[in-house]
Amino acid sequence: MTFKEVIESLPKQTISVRNQKINEIAAACRVDPSAVYNWLAGRTKVRPIYRSIIAQQLGKPESELFPE
């Protein structure tokens, strides 16, 4: 599952679960949550320095989340 797919797979009935995870990722990366939304929408690319942090936060391999 890619980064976007993992976030989209979070429970849909509670948007706050997704928002909470996005806020956690933003805090771990020390970026604004809007940066994470931009990554998910494909407006900006996730820098390599943040990829490992995101992988750790989601408990998934970096190569799976960002298959380029």
PDB file of N, H, CA, C and O in Angstrom:
ATOM      1  N   MET A   1       0.832  -1.190   0.000  1.00  0.00           N
ATOM      2  CA  MET A   1       0.000   0.000   0.000  1.00  0.00           C
ATOM      3  C   MET A   1       0.870   1.245   0.000  1.00  0.00           C
ATOM      4  O   MET A   1       1.838   1.338   0.755  1.00  0.00           O
ATOM      5  N   THR A   2       0.525   2.183  -0.837  1.00  0.00           N
ATOM      6  H   THR A   2      -0.261   2.107  -1.450  1.00  0.00           H
ATOM      7  CA  THR A   2       1.278   3.438  -0.864  1.00  0.00           C
ATOM      8  C   THR A   2       0.863   4.306   0.318  1.00  0.00           C
ATOM      9  O   THR A   2      -0.109   4.013   1.013  1.00  0.00           O
ATOM     10  N   PHE A   3       1.614   5.372   0.531  1.00  0.00           N
ATOM     11  H   PHE A   3       2.404   5.611  -0.034  1.00  0.00           H
ATOM     12  CA  PHE A   3       1.326   6.321   1.603  1.00  0.00           C
ATOM     13  C   PHE A   3      -0.120   6.806   1.518  1.00  0.00           C
ATOM     14  O   PHE A   3      -0.842   6.793   2.515  1.00  0.00           O
ATOM     15  N   LYS A   4      -0.538   7.230   0.335  1.00  0.00           N
ATOM     16  H   LYS A   4       0.048   7.240  -0.475  1.00  0.00           H
ATOM     17  CA  LYS A   4      -1.901   7.722   0.142  1.00  0.00           C
ATOM     18  C   LYS A   4      -2.929   6.628   0.431  1.00  0.00           C
ATOM     19  O   LYS A   4      -3.947   6.892   1.070  1.00  0.00           O
ATOM     20  N   GLU A   5      -2.676   5.414  -0.027  1.00  0.00           N
ATOM     21  H   GLU A   5      -1.848   5.199  -0.547  1.00  0.00           H
ATOM     22  CA  GLU A   5      -3.605   4.311   0.187  1.00  0.00           C
ATOM     23  C   GLU A   5      -3.745   3.972   1.674  1.00  0.00           C
ATOM     24  O   GLU A   5      -4.841   3.657   2.139  1.00  0.00           O
ATOM     25  N   VAL A   6      -2.654   4.037   2.408  1.00  0.00           N
ATOM     26  H   VAL A   6      -1.764   4.293   2.031  1.00  0.00           H
ATOM     27  CA  VAL A   6      -2.711   3.754   3.842  1.00  0.00           C
ATOM     28  C   VAL A   6      -3.600   4.780   4.532  1.00  0.00           C
ATOM     29  O   VAL A   6      -4.463   4.416   5.331  1.00  0.00           O
ATOM     30  N   ILE A   7      -3.397   6.054   4.233  1.00  0.00           N
ATOM     31  H   ILE A   7      -2.696   6.350   3.585  1.00  0.00           H
ATOM     32  CA  ILE A   7      -4.207   7.103   4.859  1.00  0.00           C
ATOM     33  C   ILE A   7      -5.669   6.962   4.448  1.00  0.00           C
ATOM     34  O   ILE A   7      -6.566   7.105   5.279  1.00  0.00           O
ATOM     35  N   GLU A   8      -5.911   6.683   3.173  1.00  0.00           N
ATOM     36  H   GLU A   8      -5.183   6.567   2.497  1.00  0.00           H
ATOM     37  CA  GLU A   8      -7.293   6.528   2.708  1.00  0.00           C
ATOM     38  C   GLU A   8      -7.969   5.291   3.290  1.00  0.00           C
ATOM     39  O   GLU A   8      -9.197   5.224   3.334  1.00  0.00           O
ATOM     40  N   SER A   9      -7.188   4.319   3.735  1.00  0.00           N
ATOM     41  H   SER A   9      -6.190   4.374   3.699  1.00  0.00           H
ATOM     42  CA  SER A   9      -7.770   3.101   4.294  1.00  0.00           C
ATOM     43  C   SER A   9      -8.189   3.259   5.755  1.00  0.00           C
ATOM     44  O   SER A   9      -8.847   2.381   6.312  1.00  0.00           O
ATOM     45  N   LEU A  10      -7.812   4.365   6.369  1.00  0.00           N
ATOM     46  H   LEU A  10      -7.277   5.078   5.917  1.00  0.00           H
ATOM     47  CA  LEU A  10      -8.224   4.601   7.757  1.00  0.00           C
ATOM     48  C   LEU A  10      -9.744   4.740   7.797  1.00  0.00           C
ATOM     49  O   LEU A  10     -10.352   5.126   6.798  1.00  0.00           O
ATOM     50  N   PRO A  11     -10.363   4.436   8.926  1.00  0.00           N
ATOM     51  CA  PRO A  11     -11.824   4.443   9.012  1.00  0.00           C
ATOM     52  C   PRO A  11     -12.457   5.723   8.456  1.00  0.00           C
ATOM     53  O   PRO A  11     -12.098   6.836   8.842  1.00  0.00           O
ATOM     54  N   LYS A  12     -13.402   5.531   7.547  1.00  0.00           N
ATOM     55  H   LYS A  12     -13.694   4.628   7.233  1.00  0.00           H
ATOM     56  CA  LYS A  12     -14.048   6.674   6.901  1.00  0.00           C
ATOM     57  C   LYS A  12     -15.137   7.295   7.756  1.00  0.00           C
ATOM     58  O   LYS A  12     -15.477   8.465   7.580  1.00  0.00           O
ATOM     59  N   GLN A  13     -15.682   6.525   8.673  1.00  0.00           N
ATOM     60  H   GLN A  13     -15.406   5.575   8.816  1.00  0.00           H
ATOM     61  CA  GLN A  13     -16.768   7.058   9.495  1.00  0.00           C
ATOM     62  C   GLN A  13     -16.282   8.140  10.453  1.00  0.00           C
ATOM     63  O   GLN A  13     -17.069   8.962  10.923  1.00  0.00           O
ATOM     64  N   THR A  14     -15.012   8.136  10.734  1.00  0.00           N
ATOM     65  H   THR A  14     -14.372   7.468  10.352  1.00  0.00           H
ATOM     66  CA  THR A  14     -14.477   9.155  11.634  1.00  0.00           C
ATOM     67  C   THR A  14     -13.307   9.856  10.967  1.00  0.00           C
ATOM     68  O   THR A  14     -12.174   9.375  10.998  1.00  0.00           O
ATOM     69  N   ILE A  15     -13.593  10.976  10.377  1.00  0.00           N
ATOM     70  H   ILE A  15     -14.513  11.367  10.352  1.00  0.00           H
ATOM     71  CA  ILE A  15     -12.560  11.762   9.715  1.00  0.00           C
ATOM     72  C   ILE A  15     -11.466  12.147  10.709  1.00  0.00           C
ATOM     73  O   ILE A  15     -10.309  12.328  10.329  1.00  0.00           O
ATOM     74  N   SER A  16     -11.834  12.271  11.971  1.00  0.00           N
ATOM     75  H   SER A  16     -12.774  12.124  12.280  1.00  0.00           H
ATOM     76  CA  SER A  16     -10.852  12.679  12.969  1.00  0.00           C
ATOM     77  C   SER A  16      -9.704  11.675  13.099  1.00  0.00           C
ATOM     78  O   SER A  16      -8.597  12.061  13.474  1.00  0.00           O
ATOM     79  N   VAL A  17      -9.944  10.400  12.798  1.00  0.00           N
ATOM     80  H   VAL A  17     -10.844  10.087  12.493  1.00  0.00           H
ATOM     81  CA  VAL A  17      -8.878   9.397  12.842  1.00  0.00           C
ATOM     82  C   VAL A  17      -7.831   9.736  11.777  1.00  0.00           C
ATOM     83  O   VAL A  17      -6.629   9.705  12.041  1.00  0.00           O
ATOM     84  N   ARG A  18      -8.301  10.056  10.581  1.00  0.00           N
ATOM     85  H   ARG A  18      -9.277  10.082  10.366  1.00  0.00           H
ATOM     86  CA  ARG A  18      -7.390  10.443   9.506  1.00  0.00           C
ATOM     87  C   ARG A  18      -6.656  11.735   9.861  1.00  0.00           C
ATOM     88  O   ARG A  18      -5.437  11.834   9.718  1.00  0.00           O
ATOM     89  N   ASN A  19      -7.418  12.716  10.325  1.00  0.00           N
ATOM     90  H   ASN A  19      -8.408  12.635  10.441  1.00  0.00           H
ATOM     91  CA  ASN A  19      -6.810  13.997  10.685  1.00  0.00           C
ATOM     92  C   ASN A  19      -5.776  13.824  11.788  1.00  0.00           C
ATOM     93  O   ASN A  19      -4.723  14.461  11.766  1.00  0.00           O
ATOM     94  N   GLN A  20      -6.075  12.971  12.741  1.00  0.00           N
ATOM     95  H   GLN A  20      -6.931  12.454  12.759  1.00  0.00           H
ATOM     96  CA  GLN A  20      -5.143  12.722  13.837  1.00  0.00           C
ATOM     97  C   GLN A  20      -3.848  12.112  13.299  1.00  0.00           C
ATOM     98  O   GLN A  20      -2.759  12.529  13.692  1.00  0.00           O
ATOM     99  N   LYS A  21      -3.959  11.135  12.411  1.00  0.00           N
ATOM    100  H   LYS A  21      -4.844  10.796  12.093  1.00  0.00           H
ATOM    101  CA  LYS A  21      -2.770  10.494  11.837  1.00  0.00           C
ATOM    102  C   LYS A  21      -1.982  11.506  11.003  1.00  0.00           C
ATOM    103  O   LYS A  21      -0.753  11.534  11.067  1.00  0.00           O
ATOM    104  N   ILE A  22      -2.669  12.326  10.231  1.00  0.00           N
ATOM    105  H   ILE A  22      -3.668  12.303  10.178  1.00  0.00           H
ATOM    106  CA  ILE A  22      -2.001  13.356   9.437  1.00  0.00           C
ATOM    107  C   ILE A  22      -1.285  14.347  10.350  1.00  0.00           C
ATOM    108  O   ILE A  22      -0.160  14.755  10.061  1.00  0.00           O
ATOM    109  N   ASN A  23      -1.922  14.731  11.436  1.00  0.00           N
ATOM    110  H   ASN A  23      -2.836  14.399  11.671  1.00  0.00           H
ATOM    111  CA  ASN A  23      -1.282  15.643  12.391  1.00  0.00           C
ATOM    112  C   ASN A  23      -0.078  14.994  13.058  1.00  0.00           C
ATOM    113  O   ASN A  23       0.928  15.662  13.297  1.00  0.00           O
ATOM    114  N   GLU A  24      -0.163  13.698  13.361  1.00  0.00           N
ATOM    115  H   GLU A  24      -0.980  13.155  13.166  1.00  0.00           H
ATOM    116  CA  GLU A  24       0.969  12.973  13.954  1.00  0.00           C
ATOM    117  C   GLU A  24       2.146  12.919  12.981  1.00  0.00           C
ATOM    118  O   GLU A  24       3.295  13.120  13.374  1.00  0.00           O
ATOM    119  N   ILE A  25       1.855  12.650  11.726  1.00  0.00           N
ATOM    120  H   ILE A  25       0.921  12.487  11.406  1.00  0.00           H
ATOM    121  CA  ILE A  25       2.909  12.610  10.713  1.00  0.00           C
ATOM    122  C   ILE A  25       3.535  13.989  10.556  1.00  0.00           C
ATOM    123  O   ILE A  25       4.758  14.113  10.477  1.00  0.00           O
ATOM    124  N   ALA A  26       2.704  15.025  10.510  1.00  0.00           N
ATOM    125  H   ALA A  26       1.711  14.925  10.574  1.00  0.00           H
ATOM    126  CA  ALA A  26       3.207  16.389  10.383  1.00  0.00           C
ATOM    127  C   ALA A  26       4.111  16.746  11.564  1.00  0.00           C
ATOM    128  O   ALA A  26       5.171  17.343  11.378  1.00  0.00           O
ATOM    129  N   ALA A  27       3.695  16.384  12.764  1.00  0.00           N
ATOM    130  H   ALA A  27       2.834  15.900  12.915  1.00  0.00           H
ATOM    131  CA  ALA A  27       4.495  16.684  13.955  1.00  0.00           C
ATOM    132  C   ALA A  27       5.823  15.932  13.923  1.00  0.00           C
ATOM    133  O   ALA A  27       6.865  16.496  14.254  1.00  0.00           O
ATOM    134  N   ALA A  28       5.787  14.668  13.526  1.00  0.00           N
ATOM    135  H   ALA A  28       4.940  14.210  13.257  1.00  0.00           H
ATOM    136  CA  ALA A  28       7.010  13.871  13.472  1.00  0.00           C
ATOM    137  C   ALA A  28       7.985  14.422  12.430  1.00  0.00           C
ATOM    138  O   ALA A  28       9.200  14.377  12.620  1.00  0.00           O
ATOM    139  N   CYS A  29       7.438  14.941  11.327  1.00  0.00           N
ATOM    140  H   CYS A  29       6.450  14.977  11.173  1.00  0.00           H
ATOM    141  CA  CYS A  29       8.269  15.508  10.268  1.00  0.00           C
ATOM    142  C   CYS A  29       8.600  16.980  10.522  1.00  0.00           C
ATOM    143  O   CYS A  29       9.418  17.576   9.821  1.00  0.00           O
ATOM    144  N   ARG A  30       7.960  17.545  11.520  1.00  0.00           N
ATOM    145  H   ARG A  30       7.295  17.061  12.089  1.00  0.00           H
ATOM    146  CA  ARG A  30       8.132  18.971  11.851  1.00  0.00           C
ATOM    147  C   ARG A  30       7.760  19.873  10.679  1.00  0.00           C
ATOM    148  O   ARG A  30       8.485  20.796  10.307  1.00  0.00           O
ATOM    149  N   VAL A  31       6.582  19.555  10.111  1.00  0.00           N
ATOM    150  H   VAL A  31       5.994  18.805  10.414  1.00  0.00           H
ATOM    151  CA  VAL A  31       6.016  20.365   9.032  1.00  0.00           C
ATOM    152  C   VAL A  31       4.574  20.689   9.391  1.00  0.00           C
ATOM    153  O   VAL A  31       4.003  20.101  10.310  1.00  0.00           O
ATOM    154  N   ASP A  32       4.003  21.612   8.670  1.00  0.00           N
ATOM    155  H   ASP A  32       4.466  22.089   7.924  1.00  0.00           H
ATOM    156  CA  ASP A  32       2.606  21.958   8.861  1.00  0.00           C
ATOM    157  C   ASP A  32       1.732  20.839   8.279  1.00  0.00           C
ATOM    158  O   ASP A  32       2.105  20.232   7.274  1.00  0.00           O
ATOM    159  N   PRO A  33       0.589  20.561   8.887  1.00  0.00           N
ATOM    160  CA  PRO A  33      -0.296  19.529   8.328  1.00  0.00           C
ATOM    161  C   PRO A  33      -0.656  19.774   6.858  1.00  0.00           C
ATOM    162  O   PRO A  33      -0.915  18.825   6.118  1.00  0.00           O
ATOM    163  N   SER A  34      -0.671  21.029   6.437  1.00  0.00           N
ATOM    164  H   SER A  34      -0.461  21.800   7.037  1.00  0.00           H
ATOM    165  CA  SER A  34      -0.992  21.309   5.027  1.00  0.00           C
ATOM    166  C   SER A  34       0.043  20.683   4.095  1.00  0.00           C
ATOM    167  O   SER A  34      -0.287  20.333   2.961  1.00  0.00           O
ATOM    168  N   ALA A  35       1.285  20.535   4.551  1.00  0.00           N
ATOM    169  H   ALA A  35       1.553  20.819   5.471  1.00  0.00           H
ATOM    170  CA  ALA A  35       2.311  19.874   3.738  1.00  0.00           C
ATOM    171  C   ALA A  35       1.943  18.411   3.514  1.00  0.00           C
ATOM    172  O   ALA A  35       2.114  17.886   2.414  1.00  0.00           O
ATOM    173  N   VAL A  36       1.438  17.752   4.559  1.00  0.00           N
ATOM    174  H   VAL A  36       1.299  18.179   5.453  1.00  0.00           H
ATOM    175  CA  VAL A  36       1.046  16.344   4.437  1.00  0.00           C
ATOM    176  C   VAL A  36      -0.139  16.222   3.482  1.00  0.00           C
ATOM    177  O   VAL A  36      -0.176  15.306   2.660  1.00  0.00           O
ATOM    178  N   TYR A  37      -1.104  17.131   3.582  1.00  0.00           N
ATOM    179  H   TYR A  37      -1.074  17.875   4.249  1.00  0.00           H
ATOM    180  CA  TYR A  37      -2.235  17.118   2.647  1.00  0.00           C
ATOM    181  C   TYR A  37      -1.749  17.315   1.210  1.00  0.00           C
ATOM    182  O   TYR A  37      -2.262  16.678   0.290  1.00  0.00           O
ATOM    183  N   ASN A  38      -0.764  18.193   1.014  1.00  0.00           N
ATOM    184  H   ASN A  38      -0.347  18.710   1.761  1.00  0.00           H
ATOM    185  CA  ASN A  38      -0.211  18.403  -0.327  1.00  0.00           C
ATOM    186  C   ASN A  38       0.491  17.151  -0.840  1.00  0.00           C
ATOM    187  O   ASN A  38       0.389  16.830  -2.024  1.00  0.00           O
ATOM    188  N   TRP A  39       1.204  16.438   0.035  1.00  0.00           N
ATOM    189  H   TRP A  39       1.287  16.699   0.997  1.00  0.00           H
ATOM    190  CA  TRP A  39       1.841  15.180  -0.360  1.00  0.00           C
ATOM    191  C   TRP A  39       0.778  14.177  -0.802  1.00  0.00           C
ATOM    192  O   TRP A  39       0.921  13.519  -1.833  1.00  0.00           O
ATOM    193  N   LEU A  40      -0.282  14.068  -0.013  1.00  0.00           N
ATOM    194  H   LEU A  40      -0.398  14.602   0.825  1.00  0.00           H
ATOM    195  CA  LEU A  40      -1.334  13.097  -0.313  1.00  0.00           C
ATOM    196  C   LEU A  40      -2.069  13.430  -1.608  1.00  0.00           C
ATOM    197  O   LEU A  40      -2.476  12.530  -2.343  1.00  0.00           O
ATOM    198  N   ALA A  41      -2.237  14.718  -1.886  1.00  0.00           N
ATOM    199  H   ALA A  41      -1.906  15.448  -1.289  1.00  0.00           H
ATOM    200  CA  ALA A  41      -2.941  15.142  -3.101  1.00  0.00           C
ATOM    201  C   ALA A  41      -2.037  15.098  -4.323  1.00  0.00           C
ATOM    202  O   ALA A  41      -2.506  15.261  -5.450  1.00  0.00           O
ATOM    203  N   GLY A  42      -0.739  14.879  -4.108  1.00  0.00           N
ATOM    204  H   GLY A  42      -0.358  14.747  -3.193  1.00  0.00           H
ATOM    205  CA  GLY A  42       0.194  14.831  -5.223  1.00  0.00           C
ATOM    206  C   GLY A  42       0.639  16.190  -5.717  1.00  0.00           C
ATOM    207  O   GLY A  42       1.258  16.301  -6.776  1.00  0.00           O
ATOM    208  N   ARG A  43       0.325  17.229  -4.952  1.00  0.00           N
ATOM    209  H   ARG A  43      -0.178  17.139  -4.092  1.00  0.00           H
ATOM    210  CA  ARG A  43       0.732  18.588  -5.351  1.00  0.00           C
ATOM    211  C   ARG A  43       2.222  18.817  -5.140  1.00  0.00           C
ATOM    212  O   ARG A  43       2.848  19.586  -5.870  1.00  0.00           O
ATOM    213  N   THR A  44       2.788  18.148  -4.139  1.00  0.00           N
ATOM    214  H   THR A  44       2.280  17.524  -3.546  1.00  0.00           H
ATOM    215  CA  THR A  44       4.224  18.213  -3.890  1.00  0.00           C
ATOM    216  C   THR A  44       4.724  16.812  -3.597  1.00  0.00           C
ATOM    217  O   THR A  44       3.964  15.945  -3.163  1.00  0.00           O
ATOM    218  N   LYS A  45       6.013  16.598  -3.839  1.00  0.00           N
ATOM    219  H   LYS A  45       6.630  17.302  -4.191  1.00  0.00           H
ATOM    220  CA  LYS A  45       6.615  15.291  -3.578  1.00  0.00           C
ATOM    221  C   LYS A  45       7.157  15.254  -2.155  1.00  0.00           C
ATOM    222  O   LYS A  45       7.602  16.265  -1.613  1.00  0.00           O
ATOM    223  N   VAL A  46       7.109  14.077  -1.571  1.00  0.00           N
ATOM    224  H   VAL A  46       6.748  13.255  -2.012  1.00  0.00           H
ATOM    225  CA  VAL A  46       7.657  13.879  -0.229  1.00  0.00           C
ATOM    226  C   VAL A  46       9.177  13.794  -0.353  1.00  0.00           C
ATOM    227  O   VAL A  46       9.700  12.955  -1.087  1.00  0.00           O
ATOM    228  N   ARG A  47       9.869  14.650   0.356  1.00  0.00           N
ATOM    229  H   ARG A  47       9.444  15.332   0.952  1.00  0.00           H
ATOM    230  CA  ARG A  47      11.331  14.625   0.333  1.00  0.00           C
ATOM    231  C   ARG A  47      11.826  13.331   0.971  1.00  0.00           C
ATOM    232  O   ARG A  47      11.196  12.801   1.886  1.00  0.00           O
ATOM    233  N   PRO A  48      12.962  12.826   0.482  1.00  0.00           N
ATOM    234  CA  PRO A  48      13.501  11.576   1.030  1.00  0.00           C
ATOM    235  C   PRO A  48      13.704  11.608   2.550  1.00  0.00           C
ATOM    236  O   PRO A  48      13.537  10.584   3.212  1.00  0.00           O
ATOM    237  N   ILE A  49      14.053  12.740   3.095  1.00  0.00           N
ATOM    238  H   ILE A  49      14.189  13.572   2.557  1.00  0.00           H
ATOM    239  CA  ILE A  49      14.283  12.838   4.540  1.00  0.00           C
ATOM    240  C   ILE A  49      13.008  12.527   5.334  1.00  0.00           C
ATOM    241  O   ILE A  49      13.080  12.004   6.446  1.00  0.00           O
ATOM    242  N   TYR A  50      11.852  12.847   4.765  1.00  0.00           N
ATOM    243  H   TYR A  50      11.793  13.272   3.862  1.00  0.00           H
ATOM    244  CA  TYR A  50      10.584  12.608   5.457  1.00  0.00           C
ATOM    245  C   TYR A  50      10.043  11.201   5.232  1.00  0.00           C
ATOM    246  O   TYR A  50       9.244  10.708   6.029  1.00  0.00           O
ATOM    247  N   ARG A  51      10.470  10.559   4.160  1.00  0.00           N
ATOM    248  H   ARG A  51      11.119  10.960   3.513  1.00  0.00           H
ATOM    249  CA  ARG A  51       9.932   9.235   3.833  1.00  0.00           C
ATOM    250  C   ARG A  51      10.182   8.216   4.934  1.00  0.00           C
ATOM    251  O   ARG A  51       9.296   7.433   5.276  1.00  0.00           O
ATOM    252  N   SER A  52      11.375   8.226   5.482  1.00  0.00           N
ATOM    253  H   SER A  52      12.095   8.862   5.204  1.00  0.00           H
ATOM    254  CA  SER A  52      11.677   7.252   6.543  1.00  0.00           C
ATOM    255  C   SER A  52      10.879   7.559   7.805  1.00  0.00           C
ATOM    256  O   SER A  52      10.478   6.642   8.521  1.00  0.00           O
ATOM    257  N   ILE A  53      10.651   8.819   8.078  1.00  0.00           N
ATOM    258  H   ILE A  53      10.977   9.564   7.496  1.00  0.00           H
ATOM    259  CA  ILE A  53       9.852   9.204   9.247  1.00  0.00           C
ATOM    260  C   ILE A  53       8.415   8.727   9.067  1.00  0.00           C
ATOM    261  O   ILE A  53       7.817   8.181   9.995  1.00  0.00           O
ATOM    262  N   ILE A  54       7.866   8.931   7.882  1.00  0.00           N
ATOM    263  H   ILE A  54       8.351   9.375   7.129  1.00  0.00           H
ATOM    264  CA  ILE A  54       6.494   8.502   7.585  1.00  0.00           C
ATOM    265  C   ILE A  54       6.390   6.981   7.680  1.00  0.00           C
ATOM    266  O   ILE A  54       5.434   6.453   8.248  1.00  0.00           O
ATOM    267  N   ALA A  55       7.374   6.286   7.123  1.00  0.00           N
ATOM    268  H   ALA A  55       8.151   6.716   6.661  1.00  0.00           H
ATOM    269  CA  ALA A  55       7.368   4.819   7.185  1.00  0.00           C
ATOM    270  C   ALA A  55       7.364   4.338   8.626  1.00  0.00           C
ATOM    271  O   ALA A  55       6.650   3.396   8.970  1.00  0.00           O
ATOM    272  N   GLN A  56       8.155   4.979   9.460  1.00  0.00           N
ATOM    273  H   GLN A  56       8.734   5.745   9.180  1.00  0.00           H
ATOM    274  CA  GLN A  56       8.203   4.607  10.876  1.00  0.00           C
ATOM    275  C   GLN A  56       6.858   4.887  11.550  1.00  0.00           C
ATOM    276  O   GLN A  56       6.377   4.068  12.333  1.00  0.00           O
ATOM    277  N   GLN A  57       6.259   6.019  11.255  1.00  0.00           N
ATOM    278  H   GLN A  57       6.650   6.684  10.619  1.00  0.00           H
ATOM    279  CA  GLN A  57       4.976   6.382  11.857  1.00  0.00           C
ATOM    280  C   GLN A  57       3.868   5.408  11.464  1.00  0.00           C
ATOM    281  O   GLN A  57       2.989   5.103  12.270  1.00  0.00           O
ATOM    282  N   LEU A  58       3.913   4.923  10.229  1.00  0.00           N
ATOM    283  H   LEU A  58       4.627   5.170   9.574  1.00  0.00           H
ATOM    284  CA  LEU A  58       2.857   4.036   9.734  1.00  0.00           C
ATOM    285  C   LEU A  58       3.189   2.559   9.910  1.00  0.00           C
ATOM    286  O   LEU A  58       2.336   1.698   9.693  1.00  0.00           O
ATOM    287  N   GLY A  59       4.429   2.264  10.304  1.00  0.00           N
ATOM    288  H   GLY A  59       5.122   2.963  10.481  1.00  0.00           H
ATOM    289  CA  GLY A  59       4.817   0.867  10.500  1.00  0.00           C
ATOM    290  C   GLY A  59       4.853   0.074   9.209  1.00  0.00           C
ATOM    291  O   GLY A  59       4.569  -1.123   9.196  1.00  0.00           O
ATOM    292  N   LYS A  60       5.203   0.746   8.127  1.00  0.00           N
ATOM    293  H   LYS A  60       5.434   1.719   8.138  1.00  0.00           H
ATOM    294  CA  LYS A  60       5.266   0.107   6.806  1.00  0.00           C
ATOM    295  C   LYS A  60       6.639   0.382   6.201  1.00  0.00           C
ATOM    296  O   LYS A  60       7.273   1.381   6.538  1.00  0.00           O
ATOM    297  N   PRO A  61       7.105  -0.499   5.306  1.00  0.00           N
ATOM    298  CA  PRO A  61       8.381  -0.259   4.649  1.00  0.00           C
ATOM    299  C   PRO A  61       8.317   0.969   3.742  1.00  0.00           C
ATOM    300  O   PRO A  61       7.323   1.199   3.054  1.00  0.00           O
ATOM    301  N   GLU A  62       9.378   1.739   3.756  1.00  0.00           N
ATOM    302  H   GLU A  62      10.185   1.553   4.315  1.00  0.00           H
ATOM    303  CA  GLU A  62       9.455   2.937   2.917  1.00  0.00           C
ATOM    304  C   GLU A  62       9.265   2.589   1.443  1.00  0.00           C
ATOM    305  O   GLU A  62       8.596   3.319   0.711  1.00  0.00           O
ATOM    306  N   SER A  63       9.847   1.484   1.011  1.00  0.00           N
ATOM    307  H   SER A  63      10.391   0.891   1.605  1.00  0.00           H
ATOM    308  CA  SER A  63       9.745   1.083  -0.390  1.00  0.00           C
ATOM    309  C   SER A  63       8.313   0.754  -0.801  1.00  0.00           C
ATOM    310  O   SER A  63       7.952   0.884  -1.970  1.00  0.00           O
ATOM    311  N   GLU A  64       7.512   0.334   0.148  1.00  0.00           N
ATOM    312  H   GLU A  64       7.806   0.229   1.098  1.00  0.00           H
ATOM    313  CA  GLU A  64       6.102   0.037  -0.133  1.00  0.00           C
ATOM    314  C   GLU A  64       5.286   1.327  -0.204  1.00  0.00           C
ATOM    315  O   GLU A  64       4.415   1.471  -1.062  1.00  0.00           O
ATOM    316  N   LEU A  65       5.572   2.253   0.694  1.00  0.00           N
ATOM    317  H   LEU A  65       6.280   2.136   1.390  1.00  0.00           H
ATOM    318  CA  LEU A  65       4.820   3.506   0.736  1.00  0.00           C
ATOM    319  C   LEU A  65       5.143   4.428  -0.429  1.00  0.00           C
ATOM    320  O   LEU A  65       4.285   5.172  -0.904  1.00  0.00           O
ATOM    321  N   PHE A  66       6.385   4.371  -0.881  1.00  0.00           N
ATOM    322  H   PHE A  66       7.081   3.766  -0.494  1.00  0.00           H
ATOM    323  CA  PHE A  66       6.841   5.273  -1.934  1.00  0.00           C
ATOM    324  C   PHE A  66       7.518   4.489  -3.058  1.00  0.00           C
ATOM    325  O   PHE A  66       8.735   4.568  -3.223  1.00  0.00           O
ATOM    326  N   PRO A  67       6.733   3.732  -3.834  1.00  0.00           N
ATOM    327  CA  PRO A  67       7.298   2.905  -4.901  1.00  0.00           C
ATOM    328  C   PRO A  67       7.582   3.712  -6.171  1.00  0.00           C
ATOM    329  O   PRO A  67       6.728   3.809  -7.053  1.00  0.00           O
ATOM    330  N   GLU A  68       8.745   4.271  -6.256  1.00  0.00           N
ATOM    331  H   GLU A  68       9.438   4.192  -5.539  1.00  0.00           H
ATOM    332  CA  GLU A  68       9.019   5.097  -7.442  1.00  0.00           C
ATOM    333  C   GLU A  68       9.994   4.452  -8.311  1.00  0.00           C
ATOM    334  O   GLU A  68      10.348   4.999  -9.356  1.00  0.00           O
TER     335      GLU A  68
END
